[in-house]
Amino acid sequence: MEQGIHTIRDLFAQLGLQNSDAEIAAFIKAHSPLPDFVRLADAPCWTESQATFLREELAEDGDWAEVVDQLSAALRGR
């Protein structure tokens, strides 16, 4: 299996969030579980620009889409 271009740490940095392993784990714990009916970009934890970035990357199946999906799964407890 080929490794993605970006890591979860890269995504958090791109979103302007602290990106150490401990800070990522704390973020996921604080904002989980995200219900299945809530799209990741619609979660209340994002700023408007963060939500726009997430939405666009998923819609375009961009470079970040794979790691955005990983974050979504983590926030849903999968």
N, C-alpha and C positions, 0 to 999 in steps of 0.2 A: 504494500500500500504506500502510495506516495505521500510525503509530508506536505501539509498546506504551506502556503507562502507566509502566512501570519500566525502568530501565537496568541493565546488569550492575553498574555502580558502586553503584546503589541496593541491589541484591541483596546485594552483599558487605557493605554497611553494615548491612542488615537482619539478616544472619547474624552480625554482630559482628566482621567481618574488616576488615582494612585495605583501602581501596578506591581507591587511586591506580591509574592504568593500569599502572605498573611492578609494583606489588604483586599486582594481579590476574594479570598475565602470569606472574609468578614462581609464584604459587599453581597456575595451570594447568600450568605446566611441571613443578612438583614432584609433581603428582598425576596426571599423564597418562602413558601412556594408560590410561583406565578401560575395562576389557574390556566388550564388549557385553552379556555375561550378568550384569553387576553393575548393579543399579538405582542411579541417582544417589544416592538417600537412603541406600543401603546401603554406600556407599564408606567406607572406614575413616578418612577425613580429617575426618568430621563429629562434633560432639558429639551427644549424644542429642537435645537441643533443636533443633539445626540440622537434624538428620535428620528429626525430626518435622515441622518447618516445611516442608521440601522435600516430604515425603510428602503432607502435607495440601494444599498448594497444587496439586500435580499431580492428586491425587484429586478435588478440588473444582473443578478447572479455574479456579482463582482468579486474582486480578489479577496474581499473580506467575508464573503457569504458563508464559507465553511466555518470559520471561527465564530461568526455571529450565531450560526446554528448551534455550535457547541455551547455558547453562553446561554442561549435559550433553553437548551436541554438541562444545563446545570441549574438554572433558576427554577426549573420545573421538577427538580429532584431525580433526574434520569441519569 
